[in-house]
């Protein structure tokens, strides 16, 4: 075992399997789910086990035998760690505080129950979340779609063990400082939301009481969907959907497509084109728009976008962009979107029916100038808030790094060395394992020299420890 961080001499390193009982959860069985005689119990999935918190908004139920429900029932202080999902989700988790009675966990979530309070569960969860991510990513296995880590491997997770009294000092300090950092992040996030609402209010005010027309009546060309083409590194370029992320089309977000320039010609983009996303798993993102302001090199747009070429004599391209982000248009799009297999979609027919406020071109220019001024202000304030949030999160990470290097606390006189805690756990496990292996031949006639225990009992116990166990009646001759 290699320590993951430098720690004080009074601390000790061990593995998760040495100081906790770690088990996997229940696997869903379709046959059992149809048996009404089996008890129905709540169970936690990967989605419930977030980094540093539990999301119990939606907790499903499962039918399992009574013995299974009893064996897997979660107890306050249990640490839940994810077994699989995306690679960055491995080992993600938090502490169960008994929020839901009789709750169990699924097979993609491990439960670690610390033995005899040798390590505060919060320290275990914090360390796994914040300091062991690289270890999890290195030790996990990747399949085509999912990453996972085995039960035997997660038991090998290296863990630092501070003295018990020092653990409590660390937890107290971390709780206090994290509360301050989290409060700052929350305040900055709320400020970001408020400036966003300010921009929405400016747009709504500028568009109020303006007569609207259907988009289909102000088009210079028919709406057109992009084309789906396989990727080919040296092929003719096609934009990615991520090109729409900022509200303006980013021409650098592209890939090579398996087609020729002649095949791509109907889908080439032009300055002033406006693009709308056709589908998204989130209703708030479907139908989002992006304007091409630059003069492009030859590049096409993909099937995930619909192109709008409006009549420039009736509507300014920049005005179309600011109108498209308004609540008035969003309300129409979200109301008309249809969902298939969890994906919200819109089509050309829906877009043609969207009503757009349409003042004279001169008034459009005035509205655009006012909204752009508000956007600049919001961008400045929001940018500063975003930078501050990033710094707070970085401070949060550094707090954990300092905590698990022993730099937030100092050892005090009377603190028991962590190695003593581990010795007690090893002896306890050895003693618990002895009755299962007790035989009349367990002790040699010539005296106690060495006894080999099963691997889960901590390996080999020294002669002095054997004599102690013998005197306590744990070993019979």
N, C-alpha and C positions, 0 to 999 in steps of 0.2 A: 504494500500500500504506500503510495506516494502522497504526502500532504499537498494540498492545493494552495496553501498560503503559509507564509512564515507566521508562527505564533509564539507566545511567551513560553518559557521553560516550565511554568506551573501548569500549562495546559497539556493535553494529551490528544493523540489522534487515534481514531478507531474507524470501524466501518458501520454502516447502518445496520447490517445484519447482526453485528455483535451487541448492539445496545437496544434493539427494537425487534418486536415480532412483526414481520412484514408478510402480508398475504394479498393475493389477488382477489377480485370480486366475482360476482355471479355472471355466468354467460346466459344470455336470453335463449330460452328454449320454447319454440312455437307450440309444441305439444303441451307443455305444462301451462301455457297461458290460457289454454281452453279448458283447464280442469278447475271447476268452481270449488272443489274441495280444498285446494291449496290456498293458504293465506295470501292476501294481496298486501304488499308492503311498498313503501316509497324507496326509491333507489337513486343514487347519484350517478350521473354520466360525466363524460369529459367536459361537456359544455357547462356543467355546474361548478367545476373545479378550475377557478381562474388563478392567476398569479397574485398571491397575497390576499385573496378574498374568495368567498363562495357566493355564487350567483344562484339563489334559491327561488328566483322568480317563477320558474317552471320546473317542477319536480315530478317525474313520471312514476308510475307504479308497476310492479311486476309480481307475478305469482311464483312462489318458490316453496319447497318443502319447509315445514316448520323448523327442522334441524338446521337447514341452511340459513334461514332468517336469523336464528339464534346465534349461529356461528359467526355470521358476518355483520351482526348488529354493531353499528358505530357507537363509540363511547366518547364522552367529552375528553378532549386531549389527544384524540387520534389525529394523525397527520395524513392528509390525502394528497397523493402525488400521481400525476397522470402518467399512464403507461404508453400511450400512443397518440397519434394525430399528426399534425405538422411537426417538423423537426424542432422548431422553437417552442413547442408545447411540452416536450418531454420533461418530466420532473416538476412541471408547474403545479402549484398546489397551495393549500392552506390548512388551518387547524379546525377540526370539528368541535363545536361547543354544545352539541346536543340540541341543535335548533329544531329538529323534527323527530318525534318519538319513533322508535323501531325502524330507523332508516338503515339501509344497507348500501352497497356500492357495486357497480358493474365491473366486469373483468378488465376494462381499460383504465381502471383507477386502482392504484395500490393503496393499502392502508398500513401505516407504520404506527405501532403502539409502543412507545418508549417504556423500557423496563425500569421499574423502581424510581422513576423521575430523574434518571441520570442526566438527561438533557431536556431543557425546557422545550416543549413542542414548538413554540414560536421561533426559537433559535434554529431548530431543525428546518422548519418551513422557510424561514428567511434565507438560510444558507443555501438550500436547494434552489430557491427562486433567483437569488441575486449573485451568488458566488460560484455555483456549480453548473451553470448553463453550458459552458464549454465541455465539461466532463460528460454531461448528458448527451450533447451532440456528438461527441467522439465515441461514446460507448453504445449509442443507439444504432439500430439497423434500419436501413431505408429500403422499402419496396417501391413499386411503381408509383403509388399514390400516398402511402403513409409511412411514417417512421414509428418505431416502437423500441422499447427496452425490456429485456426479460426480467423475471423475478430474481433469478440468480444474480444477474448483473447489477440490478439496483441495490441489492444487499451489499455490494462491494463499494458503494458510494463512500468515499472518505469523508469523515466528519471531525471537526475540532471539538474537543470537550473542555470547556473552562471549568475551574472549581465551581461548586454549586453556588456559593455565596456570590461569586463574581458573575455568574450567569444572571442572577436576579438584578445585579447592578446594571448589567448590559441591557437587559430587557427594559428596565425603567428608563434609562437614558435614551434608548432607541425609540420607545413609545413617545416620549416627550418631544424629541427632535423631529420624528416622522410626522407627528401631529402638526407641528409648525410648518413643515415643508408642504404637507398635503393641504393645509389650509391656504397656503400661498398659491398652490397650483389651482385649487378650487376658485379662489378669488380672481385669478388671472383668466381662467377659463370662462367664468361668468362675464368678465369684462369683454372678452372676445365676442361672446354671444350678444352682449348689449350693443357693441359697435356694428355687428352684423344686422341687428334689428333696426338700428338707426338708418343704415343704408336702405333697408327695405321700406322704411317710413318715407325717406326722401323720394324714392322711386314712385311709391304709391301716391304721394302728394302731387308730384309732377304730372302724373298720368290721370289724375282725377278729373271727371267730367269731360273727358275727350271721347268723341264718337269713335266706335270701333268698326272694323271690317274683317271679313274672313280672309285668312292668309291666302287661300286659293285665288282670290280676286286681285292680288297684287304681285303675282309671279311673272318674271320675265321668261322663265322656262318651266317646263313641268318638273315636279319633284322627281328625284331619282335615287334609288338605293345604290350603295357601292357594291363591289363584287368580292366574293370570297375566293382567295387563291392560296394554294399551298406555298409554304415558305421555300425559297431557294436563295442562298446567300448572294449569288451574283445576278439575280433576276431583276426585273424592272421594279423600282421601289413602290411600296404601298404603305400608307400610314397605319399606325396602331390606334386602337381606341384611346389609349393614354394620351394621345396628341390633344385631346379635348379637355384635359384636366383643369386648365386655368381660366377657361372662358374665351381664350384666344387659341387658335390652332398652332400647335408646336410642330413645325416641319421636321424637327430632328428626331421625333418619335416615329420611326419607320423601320421597315424590314424589306428584304428582297423577296419578291414574289415570283412564282413559277409561271410567268406569262411574258409576252412581248410588249413593246411600247405600242404597237398597233392595237393589240387586244385591250390595252389599258386606256387608250385614247378617250373613249366615252366617259371615263371616270377621272380624268385629270382635273386637278383643282386650279382655281383662279383666285386672284386677289378680290376680296369682297364677298366670296362665297361664305355661306353660313351653313353649319353642319349640326345635326341633331342626332343624339344617340338613340338607336332603335330599341334597345333592351337593357335591362339591368336587374340584378337580384334585389335591389333596393328601390322602392317606389319613388323615393326622393331624388334618385339619380337618373331614372329613365327620362328621356326627352330633354336632357340638358343640352345646351347649345354652345357652340364655339365659332368665332369669327376668324377668317383668314385675313390678316391685315398686311402681310408681307407679299412681295412679288415672288412667287415660288419657282423653283427649278421643276422640271417634269417629275411629278409624283401623283399617284392616284389615291383615292380614298376607299376604305374597305366596306364590306357588307354590313358592318355594325353601325354605319352612319347613313343618314338621309341628307342629301344636299338640297339646300334652298338657294335659288338664284332669284332674288326679288327684283322688281322693276325699280331701278334707281331714280326714275323720275317721280316716283310716288313715295318711296321710303328709303331713307338713308341706312346703309349697312350697320353703322354704329348705333343708330337708333333701334334697329331690329335687335341688336345684342342686348341693350339695356332693357328693352321691353320684355325680351324673352326671359330675363332673370326675375321679372316681377311676380308678385303673388298672383296677380290676375291670370297670367299665362300658366303658372305652375298649377293652379287650382284646376284649370281646364285639362291639362295633360294628365294629372294624377287621377282625375275623375273619369277620363276616357281610357286610360291604360288597361290592358287585359293581361291576365297572368296565366302562364302555362308552365307546369312543372316548376313552380317557384320563381319563374322569371317574368318580370313585368315587361310588356312590349307595347309599342305604338306603331302605326303604319302611316302611309302617305295620306290615306283618306282622313284619318284623325287629324293630321297636321293641317290639311287644307281647310278643315272646319274651325281651327283655332282662331278666335277673334283677337285682333290686334288693334290697340288704340292708334289712330292715324290722323294727327294734326297736319297742317301744311309743313312743307320742308323747312321753312324758316323757323317755325316753332319747334320742329324736331331738333334743329341745331341748338336752340337755346336749352331745351330739356337735356340734351346730351352733355352740354357744357356744365350744367348744374350737377348732374349725376356724376360726371367724371371728377368734379371737384370733391364731391362727397366720397367717391371711391378712393381718391388719393389720401384723404384724411383717415378713412377707415383702414387703408393699407398701412399707413404709418403707425397708427395706434395698434392695430392688430398684429403688425410685424413685431413691434416692441414686446407685446404680450406673448407672442409665440416664442421669441428668443428667451424671454424670462422663464417661460414654462420649461423650455429645454434645459436651461441652467438649473432650475429647481430639480428636475429629474436626474440631472447629472450629479447634483449634490446628494440626492437620495441614494444613488448608486455608491458614491464615495463614502457615505455614512456606513453602509453595510461593509464595505471593504475595510474601513477603519475598525469597525466593531469586531470583525472576525480576525483581525490581526492583533487584537488586544490593546488597541490604542485609545479606546474610549474610557477605559477603567485602569486602575492600578491594583495589584494584589495587596491584600491586607493581612496583618498578623492574625493567625488563627485559621486562615483559609486552608481547607484540606486540598492537597495536590490532586489534580484530576486523575492521575494514575491510580490513586487509592480507590476512587470510585469505580474505575474499570476493573480493578482486582476483585472488588466485592461482587461485581456482576459475573465475572468469570467463575468465581467460587460458587456463587448461587446456581449458575447454569450447570456446573459440574456436579453439584450436590443433587440437583433435580434429575440429572441424567443417571445417577448411580443406581437407583432402584430398578431401572429397566435393564441394567447390565450386571446386577449383583449375582454372584455365584460363589460357591465355596472355594473356587479356585481363584477368586478375585485378588487374594493376597497370598504372596508366596510364604512358604514355611520358614524361610530364612529372614523374613522381615520385609517391611514396605520399602521399596526402592523407587518404583515409577509405575503409574497407572495411566494407560492411554484411554481417553474418553472419545466418544463420537465427535465428529467435527462440530456439531452444533453445541457441544458442551465446552467449546473453547480450546480444543486440542489437548495438549499434555499439561498435567498439573504437577507442580514440583513436589519433591519428597516431603518438604516441610508442610505444604498444604495438605498432602495425603494424611500425614500424621494428625493434623488438626481435624480433618474430616473423620478419621478413625476414632479420635477421642470423643467427638460429638455424636458418635453412633451412626454416622452416615455411611460408613463402610463396615461390613461384617467380615470376620475371618472364617 
